Amino acid sequence: MGIMIEENLKIKPSICDELKEDILFLNNEEKQVIVHCSIYSVDYGDAARIWKSTYLVDKESGLTYKLIFAEGISFAPQWTLIPFQKPLEFTLIFKGLPKSCKSFDLVEIIPEDGGFQVLNISRNTADVYYVTI
């Protein structure tokens, strides 16, 4: 008894509705921007903090994208001590930028002097950045 092989076999895969929804969600999933920061102390005992009013500002449109999460630094009003002669390294995660954005600013809008500001950051495809404040 031999095995018959049909050469022009056409298979049309079917994808269940739940999987289609998952694929659509992944395609539309909001991307995030990750900014790894370093800040150095000037004097022994210097400290830093981040305010929730820290944004990425699209240079072309002027639209702001909010800070979602911070790791390695305290949120105001708390302070994080900056190690003497070593940088305080922390990570900020922001809401995703639109594809049309080519460059942006990192700005901390606060009710006092001394807010963080890194201007003219060129966009890259990974949306992961390293800055010194």
N, C-alpha and C positions, 0 to 999 in steps of 0.2 A: 504494500500500500504506500503510495507516494504522497507528498505534501504538495498541494496546489498553491502557487504564489500568484496573486493578482498584481501585475506590474503597475497598473494605473490606479491604484487604490488612493482615493482622496479622503483624507480625514479632516473633518471640520470640528475642531475642539469647541467645547462649550464651557463657558465660565459662569459659575453661579452668581446670582445677584449680589450676595454678600461680599464675594471676592471683588466684583466690579466696584462696589462702593469703597472697599479698602484701597484699591488701586487709585481711584479718583481722589480719595482723601490724601494719599501719599503724594500725588501730583500737585495737589493744591495746598499741601502742608506749608505753613508759614516757616520760612527759614529764619535763622537767628544770626546775629553778628556777635562774634566773640572778640573782646579786646583784652589782651594780657598787658597789664600795666606794671611799671616799676617806678618807685619814687624813693629818692635818697634823702637822708636826714642832713640838715645843715648843722645842727647842734645836738648834743646828747639830750635825750628826752623828747625829741620831736615826735609828733604823732599826726596821723591823718585819719580821715573819715570820708565816706561818700554820702552824698545826699540823694534821695529818691528823685530829686529834680535834676537828674543828669541825663543828657540826651545826645543822640547823634542827630546832626542837622545836615540834610541833603543840601549841598552847596548850590545846586541849580534851582531847586524848587523852594528851598527854605523850610520844607516840612521837617518836623521833629519826630524822632523815633525813641520811645521810652526805654529806660533801663528796666529789665525784667528781674535780674538776679545779680548778686555780687558775692564773691567768695574770696576770703583772705583779708578783708577790710570791713570795719564796722560801718553801719549806717548811722548818720547823725541822729541823735546827739552824742552817741558813744564815740570813743576814740580808739585807734589801734596804734600802739607804739611802733615807731620805725626803728629797726635795729641800727645801732650806731655803726657807721662805715660799711653797711650792707644795705641793699635796697629792700623796701617792703614790696613784695610781689603779690599782686592780686588780679583777679579776673572779673570782668564785667560782661554780662550778656544782655544784649539789646534786641528789641523787636527787629525783624528783618527789614532790610532796605529794598526798595524797588529795583528791578533790573536796570532801569534807566539811570540810576545814580552812578556817577563816575568818581565823585570825591565827596567827602563829608568832614564835618568838624565834630569833635567830642567836647561838649561843654557842660559844665555844672552851673546851673542857675541857682544862686543862693542869696540870702539876704545879708551877706557880709562880704568883705574882701577875701580873696584867696581861693576862689573856685577853680577847679581843674579846667584846663583848656588845652586841647591839642588840635591845631588847625590844619586844614588841607591834607587830610589823609586820603591817599589814592586808593580806590577800590580795587580789590583783587577777587579772583574767582572763588577762593575758599571762604571768604568773609571771616578770616581770622587775622588779627592784627597784633603787633607788639609795639608798645609806645612807652616812652619815658616821660614822666610828668615832672 
